[in-house]
């Protein structure tokens, strides 16, 4: 039997296996959407790689099911030997973005020192943890911070965001408000609040602050400056 023939058989087997897997995934997707109810949309289905389960992503959240979608498993899966949280690792992977695709022209830009290290935040002017973050960031140097206004907490958050955006110096208006409560001037321009809100929704940002690093990693919630410094070292800024 020739080597070429064996390679051909192996290639055909791989194609058939992939097609079968794809069929399984499509069937599982339909079954899960039917089980979850009308209007439910499954983002993706893949072999989880453990326990014979399939990973199903719905609205950015992960659940597990069997091949026939007869049972759902909710919660985190830990690898016993390494103590790795496999579910958390996948969530972090799924929540990554292409950092360079962010519309930086819609952000309040702050440059300190060389500005060589870069990250972005989504923040609400009335978010207490965002104000805490603003204080933490004051001690950082050689960074460029892109702050996307994401006013989701109150109607006044929208008004404050408009005033900050329309201020002659956006960065100063933002830091003055966040650090000392200095009211921004009344808005006298067409602030892109609708675009910013849509951007945040599209990125599935559910709370503020949310931080993105140059490698696409997302950190939901407040973290101290020391953790930001560490993330910057590994993010390829």
Long-range contacts (C-beta under 8 A, 24 or more apart in sequence): 21-47, 24-54, 24-67, 25-54, 27-69, 28-54, 28-56, 28-65, 28-67, 28-69, 29-56, 31-68, 31-69, 32-56, 32-58, 32-65, 32-69, 32-72, 35-69, 35-72, 48-77, 50-77, 50-79, 50-86, 51-77, 55-90, 57-94, 59-204, 60-94, 60-95, 60-204, 62-87, 62-90, 62-91, 62-94, 92-217, 92-218, 95-204, 95-218, 96-215, 96-216, 96-217, 96-218, 97-203, 97-212, 97-216, 97-218, 98-216, 99-212, 99-213, 99-214, 99-215, 99-216, 102-146, 102-148, 102-212, 103-195, 103-199, 104-146, 106-148, 106-192, 106-195, 106-196, 106-199, 107-146, 107-147, 107-148, 108-146, 108-147, 108-148, 108-149, 108-164, 108-165, 108-170, 108-171, 108-174, 109-144, 109-145, 109-146, 109-147, 109-170, 109-171, 110-143, 110-144, 110-145, 110-147, 110-171, 110-174, 110-175, 111-143, 111-144, 112-140, 112-141, 112-142, 112-143, 112-144, 112-145, 113-141, 113-142, 113-143, 114-142, 115-142, 115-143, 115-144, 116-142, 116-143, 116-144, 116-237, 117-142, 117-143, 117-144, 117-232, 117-237, 118-143, 118-144, 118-145, 118-146, 118-214, 118-237, 119-143, 119-144, 119-145, 119-146, 119-211, 119-212, 119-213, 119-214, 119-228, 119-231, 119-232, 119-235, 119-237, 120-145, 120-146, 120-147, 120-148, 120-211, 120-212, 121-145, 121-146, 121-147, 121-148, 121-209, 121-210, 121-211, 121-212, 122-147, 122-148, 122-150, 122-200, 122-203, 122-205, 122-208, 122-209, 122-210, 122-212, 123-147, 123-148, 123-149, 123-150, 123-208, 123-209, 124-149, 124-150, 124-151, 124-152, 124-153, 124-157, 124-161, 124-208, 125-149, 125-151, 125-157, 125-160, 125-161, 125-164, 125-177, 125-178, 126-151, 126-153, 126-154, 126-156, 126-157, 126-160, 127-153, 127-208, 127-209, 129-208, 129-209, 129-221, 129-222, 130-178, 130-208, 130-209, 130-222, 131-178, 131-179, 132-222, 133-209, 133-222, 134-175, 134-178, 134-179, 135-179, 136-224, 136-225, 136-228, 137-225, 137-228, 138-179, 139-225, 140-225, 140-228, 140-229, 143-232, 147-174, 148-196, 148-199, 148-200, 149-193, 149-196, 150-196, 150-197, 150-200, 150-205, 150-208, 150-210, 151-193, 151-196, 151-197, 152-197, 152-200, 152-208, 153-208, 158-193, 159-187, 160-184, 161-191, 161-193, 161-196, 162-187, 162-191, 162-193, 163-187, 165-189, 165-191, 165-192, 165-193, 166-191, 213-237
